[in-house]
Amino acid sequence: MPEWGVLAVLLLTSCAGSAFPRPTVPSRIEIAETGCFGLCPVYEVSIDKAGGVAYNGRQYVAVVGERTLTISPSSYDAIARLLEAWRPTRPGATSVGFGFGPKLFPCDDYATDGGELIITWFDTDGSRRLVVDRGCRSPQSITFKTKVREALALLPSAEWSAQRDH
């Protein structure tokens, strides 16, 4: 019967899962870029599961001010899928790159004046936040920033947050 004991332990541990499982799709995702010591775009965009998009361009963007629009639920799902790999499993903040807090990936090569790229997922059990230094040049950071650009490109407002010198 020792085989049954081992089998029982394997089955129980495989079903245990995380203490903080992720809901399948967050109810809202916010993407923000903060200022730097240069002409970095500063904006926030909030996208909800129903398709509502709220944009607020602050500086060095093509469109300054608040705008709203609507996207299809399938567009929201596509954005959520692009960003899913980086959504923290535990509620609370995860910091990446130059800064404090737990790191999702290393950042040994960075410029210190890059500002931050912040993604916040709002789930039924709380929010999860990922803060990435825009100056981080690690391969994982470059991949992450590329996926964020791909997600933003799915929005009709993609050109609003494009960098502008004004």
Secondary structure as the mmCIF struct_conf table of DSSP 4:
data_model
#
loop_
_struct_conf.conf_type_id
_struct_conf.id
_struct_conf.beg_label_comp_id
_struct_conf.beg_label_asym_id
_struct_conf.beg_label_seq_id
_struct_conf.end_label_comp_id
_struct_conf.end_label_asym_id
_struct_conf.end_label_seq_id
HELX_RH_AL_P HELX_RH_AL_P1 PRO A 2 ALA A 16
BEND BEND1 ALA A 19 PHE A 20
HELX_LH_PP_P HELX_LH_PP_P1 PRO A 21 PRO A 23
BEND BEND2 THR A 24 VAL A 25
BEND BEND3 SER A 27 SER A 27
STRN STRN1 ARG A 28 GLU A 33
BEND BEND4 PHE A 37 GLY A 38
STRN STRN2 VAL A 42 ASP A 48
TURN_TY1_P TURN_TY1_P1 LYS A 49 ALA A 50
BEND BEND5 GLY A 51 GLY A 51
STRN STRN3 GLY A 52 GLN A 59
BEND BEND6 TYR A 60 TYR A 60
STRN STRN4 VAL A 61 VAL A 61
BEND BEND7 ALA A 62 VAL A 63
STRN STRN5 GLY A 65 THR A 70
HELX_RH_AL_P HELX_RH_AL_P2 PRO A 73 LEU A 83
HELX_RH_3T_P HELX_RH_3T_P1 GLU A 84 TRP A 86
BEND BEND8 THR A 89 PRO A 91
STRN STRN6 GLY A 92 VAL A 96
BEND BEND9 GLY A 97 GLY A 101
BEND BEND10 LEU A 104 PHE A 105
BEND BEND11 ASP A 109 ASP A 109
STRN STRN7 TYR A 110 TYR A 110
TURN_TY1_P TURN_TY1_P2 THR A 112 ASP A 113
STRN STRN8 GLU A 116 ASP A 123
TURN_TY1_P TURN_TY1_P3 THR A 124 ASP A 125
STRN STRN9 GLY A 126 ASP A 133
TURN_TY1_P TURN_TY1_P4 ARG A 134 GLY A 135
STRN STRN10 CYS A 136 CYS A 136
BEND BEND12 SER A 138 SER A 138
HELX_RH_AL_P HELX_RH_AL_P3 PRO A 139 ALA A 153
TURN_TY1_P TURN_TY1_P5 LEU A 154 LEU A 154
BEND BEND13 LEU A 155 LEU A 155
TURN_TY1_P TURN_TY1_P6 PRO A 156 SER A 157
HELX_RH_3T_P HELX_RH_3T_P2 ALA A 158 SER A 161
BEND BEND14 ALA A 162 ALA A 162
STRN STRN11 GLN A 163 GLN A 163
#
